[in-house]
């Protein structure tokens, strides 16, 4: 047990390093370029490439675990052969998509971000056309990584992110002054290529491969069956990514820099997700699959354990972000060609995004649990509702508050869809939460509110006298101390349960 916890801590540290390097990459881009139509174009193209694959990545993450976890235990060679067949089939799709986008990038840009200026549009088309073939390498990387995670080999996801960010940083730092925007294209393509080299090596070292097997064999019938069997997951993945693309769609009609502001705000907001929460939920997704074999009671306990721990962890982070949003952005980005307008735009969006963190973990756990028990329609229904809700809220809140309204709309849709999937899981699959668990949530919410009030008072009357770095460091320390103390004494006393 102790060794397992240490391993999780190690993976979290790797994820922290990966995200830290990602921040350095974004800081370097802003330092070199500023906060303008060029950064808007870059942060239109980078997410498009990643989001196009994320549709398939959602399928891989949510099908490989139930498909390969038990199969690999029973017959490793059969599972590996099955994996190679799927890998070869999926690569065909990535190649076809890449060629199509290369030929018609202007169509994709016009549909996804119709409101951008002509300068931003032309630059986005150019970047997308010459960067899109990185999708093939990114696809292969995530296919191999999906299989490794399904057989309980973790860490590769963090390593490939570290490799990509290091390559990106080196190229931007050494070549941007000489070749300009072409350095961005080179960084995207080479970053994905070196990721692929690493994951191939990791796979060969971790998985025993039968050399007699035709590793490059293609079976289109198998691909058709895979798509058919998982069509709801594919539709759900596409709709889930459409929700993200909606933010850029609406932001394209607002002031120049709105897309960049949303990108940076979302990047900072997602740090705790990708550093800790997604690491934990990805590791425990495999465990959920194994727990389900032991029975409904074991799976139920596992779901409660995960959602409670994630909720306890995320509360102080949300408090810290809300109180220190402006100082965080100022520390990270306000240098070089950046300006104060960027600080204001990013920090306001960051606060709006942070509310969505509250129930993000709960939503993610119940989606994974639904796939584990074989219910693929439930996450799909919730995703449709979330997309509709997000679209309506984007229109309303975006009209009144611009890019901040878009961020707030995303948070509200995450919050409501988390409540929806929890309710539907309880009523359509089996009951997980009891009255005792809801008491736990209420008590945790009260602890968070008290912590927020106390830290806000200290920030207003004491911490404000220090510079940004000291203020952020002290605020983080004080938030952690107050929250931990309240948590300890509150849950140590059991009178509230009576």
ZAMARGU-4260 file (C-alpha; in steps of 0.2 Angstrom, whole numbers, plus 5000, padded with zeros to 4 digits):
<rodrens>
0) 5000/5000/5000 | 5014/5012/5005 | 5023/5008/4989 | 5007/5012/4979 | 5005/5029/4987
5) 5023/5033/4984 | 5021/5028/4965 | 5006/5040/4964 | 5016/5054/4972 | 5030/5051/4959
10) 5017/5052/4945 | 5010/5068/4952 | 5028/5075/4953 | 5031/5071/4935 | 5014/5079/4930
15) 5019/5094/4939 | 5035/5095/4930 | 5026/5093/4913 | 5014/5107/4917 | 5027/5118/4923
20) 5037/5116/4907 | 5020/5119/4898 | 5019/5136/4907 | 5037/5140/4903 | 5032/5137/4884
25) 5017/5148/4885 | 5027/5162/4895 | 5040/5161/4881 | 5028/5163/4867 | 5020/5178/4876
30) 5037/5186/4880 | 5042/5185/4862 | 5026/5189/4853 | 5015/5199/4866 | 4996/5198/4867
35) 4989/5201/4850 | 4982/5193/4834 | 4998/5182/4832 | 4995/5173/4849 | 4977/5172/4845
40) 4981/5162/4829 | 4994/5151/4838 | 4981/5147/4852 | 4968/5143/4839 | 4979/5131/4829
45) 4987/5122/4844 | 4970/5117/4852 | 4963/5112/4835 | 4976/5099/4832 | 4975/5092/4850
50) 4956/5093/4850 | 4954/5084/4834 | 4963/5069/4841 | 4955/5071/4858 | 4939/5064/4850
55) 4949/5048/4847 | 4958/5049/4863 | 4942/5049/4873 | 4937/5033/4864 | 4954/5026/4868
60) 4954/5030/4886 | 4937/5024/4889 | 4938/5008/4879 | 4955/5002/4881 | 4954/4999/4900
65) 4938/4988/4900 | 4945/4980/4884 | 4963/4976/4888 | 4965/4976/4907 | 4957/4959/4910
70) 4962/4952/4893 | 4980/4956/4896 | 4980/4947/4913 | 4972/4931/4905 | 4982/4931/4889
75) 4995/4945/4886 | 4999/4939/4868 | 4981/4939/4862 | 4979/4957/4870 | 4994/4963/4862
80) 4989/4956/4845 | 4972/4964/4847 | 4980/4981/4851 | 4991/4981/4835 | 4976/4978/4824
85) 4967/4992/4832 | 4983/5004/4831 | 4985/5000/4812 | 4967/5004/4809 | 4966/5020/4818
90) 4982/5026/4810 | 4973/5026/4793 | 4960/5038/4800 | 4973/5050/4806 | 4982/5050/4789
95) 4966/5053/4780 | 4961/5067/4792 | 4978/5075/4791 | 4977/5075/4772 | 4960/5083/4772
100) 4964/5097/4784 | 4981/5100/4774 | 4970/5103/4758 | 4956/5113/4766 | 4962/5122/4782
105) 4952/5137/4778 | 4936/5128/4779 | 4940/5122/4797 | 4945/5139/4802 | 4930/5148/4795
110) 4918/5136/4804 | 4927/5135/4821 | 4932/5154/4823 | 4921/5164/4810 | 4923/5180/4819
115) 4942/5183/4819 | 4950/5197/4810 | 4957/5194/4792 | 4975/5194/4799 | 4971/5181/4812
120) 4962/5170/4799 | 4976/5170/4786 | 4989/5166/4799 | 4979/5152/4807 | 4976/5144/4790
125) 4995/5144/4787 | 4999/5137/4804 | 4986/5124/4803 | 4991/5118/4785 | 5009/5115/4789
130) 5006/5108/4807 | 4992/5096/4804 | 5003/5081/4800 | 5009/5081/4819 | 4992/5073/4822
135) 4998/5057/4815 | 5012/5056/4828 | 5001/5063/4842 | 4988/5049/4838 | 5001/5035/4838
140) 5008/5042/4855 | 4991/5042/4863 | 4986/5025/4856 | 5002/5017/4864 | 5000/5026/4880
145) 4982/5021/4881 | 4987/5003/4880 | 5001/5005/4893 | 4989/5013/4905 | 4976/4999/4903
150) 4990/4986/4909 | 4994/4997/4924 | 5010/5005/4917 | 5009/5023/4921 | 5020/5039/4919
155) 5022/5039/4900 | 5009/5052/4898 | 5019/5064/4909 | 5036/5059/4901 | 5029/5063/4883
160) 5022/5080/4889 | 5039/5084/4896 | 5048/5079/4880 | 5036/5089/4869 | 5037/5105/4880
165) 5056/5104/4881 | 5057/5103/4862 | 5045/5117/4860 | 5055/5128/4872 | 5072/5125/4864
170) 5065/5128/4847 | 5056/5144/4852 | 5071/5150/4862 | 5084/5147/4848 | 5075/5149/4832
175) 5061/5161/4834 | 5071/5177/4831 | 5078/5170/4815 | 5063/5161/4807 | 5048/5169/4816
180) 5032/5160/4815 | 5040/5145/4806 | 5048/5141/4823 | 5030/5137/4830 | 5027/5125/4815
185) 5044/5116/4818 | 5041/5115/4837 | 5024/5107/4835 | 5029/5094/4822 | 5046/5090/4830
190) 5038/5089/4848 | 5026/5076/4842 | 5039/5066/4833 | 5051/5065/4848 | 5036/5060/4859
195) 5032/5045/4847 | 5051/5040/4847 | 5050/5039/4866 | 5033/5030/4868 | 5039/5017/4855
200) 5054/5013/4865 | 5044/5013/4882 | 5031/5001/4874 | 5045/4989/4867 | 5053/4989/4885
205) 5036/4986/4894 | 5027/4974/4883 | 5033/4957/4877 | 5030/4956/4858 | 5028/4940/4847
210) 5039/4944/4832 | 5030/4931/4822 | 5014/4942/4823 | 5011/4953/4808 | 5012/4970/4817
215) 5007/4980/4802 | 4992/4970/4797 | 4976/4980/4794 | 4958/4974/4795 | 4945/4986/4790
220) 4931/4975/4796 | 4939/4976/4813 | 4940/4995/4812 | 4921/4995/4807 | 4916/4984/4821
225) 4927/4995/4834 | 4918/5011/4828 | 4901/5002/4828 | 4903/4995/4846 | 4909/5012/4852
230) 4899/5024/4842 | 4891/5032/4857 | 4908/5035/4865 | 4914/5043/4848 | 4899/5054/4847
235) 4901/5059/4865 | 4919/5063/4863 | 4915/5073/4848 | 4902/5083/4857 | 4913/5085/4872
240) 4927/5093/4861 | 4913/5103/4853 | 4909/5111/4870 | 4928/5116/4871 | 4928/5123/4853
245) 4912/5133/4857 | 4922/5144/4868 | 4934/5149/4854 | 4919/5151/4842 | 4910/5164/4853
250) 4927/5172/4858 | 4931/5175/4840 | 4918/5188/4839 | 4925/5198/4854 | 4940/5209/4856
255) 4957/5204/4849 | 4966/5194/4863 | 4950/5186/4869 | 4955/5169/4863 | 4973/5171/4870
260) 4965/5176/4887 | 4953/5161/4887 | 4968/5149/4883 | 4979/5156/4897 | 4965/5156/4910
265) 4960/5138/4905 | 4979/5133/4906 | 4981/5139/4923 | 4964/5133/4929 | 4968/5116/4922
270) 4985/5114/4931 | 4977/5105/4946 | 4967/5094/4935 | 4981/5088/4924 | 4994/5088/4938
275) 4984/5078/4951 | 4966/5075/4948 | 4968/5067/4930 | 4983/5057/4936 | 4973/5050/4951
280) 4957/5047/4941 | 4967/5039/4926 | 4976/5027/4939 | 4960/5023/4948 | 4950/5020/4931
285) 4960/5004/4929 | 4956/4999/4947 | 4937/5003/4944 | 4937/4990/4930 | 4945/4977/4942
290) 4933/4982/4957 | 4918/4979/4946 | 4923/4961/4944 | 4922/4960/4963 | 4904/4966/4964
295) 4893/4981/4965 | 4898/4985/4983 | 4916/4986/4980 | 4914/4997/4965 | 4902/5008/4975
300) 4915/5010/4989 | 4928/5014/4976 | 4918/5028/4968 | 4914/5036/4985 | 4932/5035/4990
305) 4938/5044/4974 | 4925/5058/4973 | 4927/5062/4992 | 4946/5063/4991 | 4945/5074/4975
310) 4933/5086/4982 | 4943/5088/4998 | 4959/5091/4987 | 4951/5104/4975 | 4942/5115/4987
315) 4958/5125/4994 | 4964/5126/4976 | 4949/5135/4970 | 4950/5147/4985 | 4968/5151/4981
320) 4964/5154/4963 | 4950/5166/4966 | 4959/5176/4979 | 4976/5177/4969 | 4970/5177/4951
325) 4977/5194/4947 | 4994/5191/4956 | 4996/5173/4948 | 4994/5180/4930 | 5005/5195/4934
330) 5019/5184/4940 | 5018/5172/4926 | 5015/5183/4910 | 5018/5201/4913 | 5035/5204/4905
335) 5042/5207/4888 | 5029/5211/4875 | 5015/5207/4887 | 5004/5222/4894 | 4992/5225/4909
340) 4977/5223/4898 | 4982/5205/4896 | 4983/5203/4915 | 4965/5210/4917 | 4958/5199/4903
345) 4966/5183/4909 | 4963/5185/4928 | 4945/5189/4926 | 4942/5173/4915 | 4953/5163/4927
350) 4941/5167/4941 | 4926/5162/4931 | 4934/5146/4925 | 4939/5141/4943 | 4921/5137/4949
355) 4920/5123/4936 | 4933/5114/4946 | 4922/5110/4961 | 4913/5095/4953 | 4924/5091/4939
360) 4931/5076/4948 | 4914/5070/4952 | 4909/5071/4934 | 4924/5062/4928 | 4923/5048/4940
365) 4905/5044/4936 | 4908/5045/4918 | 4922/5032/4920 | 4911/5021/4931 | 4897/5021/4918
370) 4909/5014/4905 | 4915/5001/4917 | 4898/4994/4920 | 4895/4994/4902 | 4883/5009/4901
375) 4889/5020/4886 | 4873/5029/4883 | 4873/5038/4900 | 4889/5049/4897 | 4883/5052/4879
380) 4866/5059/4885 | 4875/5070/4899 | 4887/5077/4885 | 4872/5082/4874 | 4864/5091/4888
385) 4880/5099/4893 | 4883/5105/4875 | 4866/5113/4874 | 4867/5121/4891 | 4885/5128/4887
390) 4879/5135/4870 | 4864/5144/4878 | 4874/5151/4892 | 4888/5156/4880 | 4875/5167/4870
395) 4867/5174/4886 | 4883/5177/4897 | 4894/5181/4883 | 4883/5195/4877 | 4884/5203/4894
400) 4902/5199/4900 | 4911/5195/4884 | 4925/5182/4886 | 4922/5181/4905 | 4904/5176/4902
405) 4911/5162/4891 | 4922/5155/4905 | 4908/5157/4917 | 4896/5147/4905 | 4909/5133/4904
410) 4910/5132/4923 | 4891/5132/4925 | 4889/5118/4912 | 4902/5107/4920 | 4894/5110/4937
415) 4876/5105/4931 | 4882/5091/4920 | 4891/5083/4936 | 4875/5084/4946 | 4865/5077/4931
420) 4876/5062/4928 | 4877/5058/4947 | 4858/5058/4948 | 4856/5047/4932 | 4869/5035/4938
425) 4860/5033/4955 | 4843/5031/4947 | 4847/5021/4932 | 4862/5010/4937 | 4864/5008/4956
430) 4863/5020/4971 | 4880/5026/4977 | 4878/5041/4988 | 4868/5040/5005 | 4862/5053/5016
435) 4879/5052/5026 | 4888/5057/5010 | 4878/5072/5007 | 4881/5078/5025 | 4900/5076/5021
440) 4898/5087/5005 | 4888/5101/5015 | 4901/5100/5029 | 4916/5102/5017 | 4907/5116/5008
445) 4905/5125/5025 | 4924/5123/5029 | 4928/5130/5011 | 4917/5145/5014 | 4925/5149/5031
450) 4943/5146/5024 | 4939/5158/5010 | 4932/5172/5022 | 4947/5171/5033 | 4960/5171/5019
455) 4951/5185/5011 | 4952/5196/5026 | 4971/5192/5029 | 4974/5196/5010 | 4965/5213/5011
460) 4972/5219/5027 | 4989/5210/5029 | 4996/5201/5013 | 4992/5216/5002 | 5008/5225/5008
465) 5020/5212/5000 | 5025/5210/4982 | 5016/5198/4971 | 5028/5183/4974 | 5028/5184/4993
470) 5009/5188/4993 | 5005/5172/4982 | 5017/5161/4992 | 5010/5167/5009 | 4992/5166/5003
475) 4995/5148/4997 | 5003/5143/5014 | 4989/5151/5024 | 4975/5144/5014 | 4983/5126/5016
480) 4985/5128/5034 | 4968/5135/5038 | 4959/5123/5027 | 4969/5108/5034 | 4966/5113/5052
485) 4947/5116/5050 | 4947/5099/5040 | 4956/5090/5054 | 4946/5097/5069 | 4930/5096/5060
490) 4931/5078/5055 | 4939/5072/5071 | 4924/5078/5080 | 4910/5065/5076 | 4895/5074/5084
495) 4889/5081/5067 | 4885/5063/5062 | 4871/5061/5075
</rodrens>
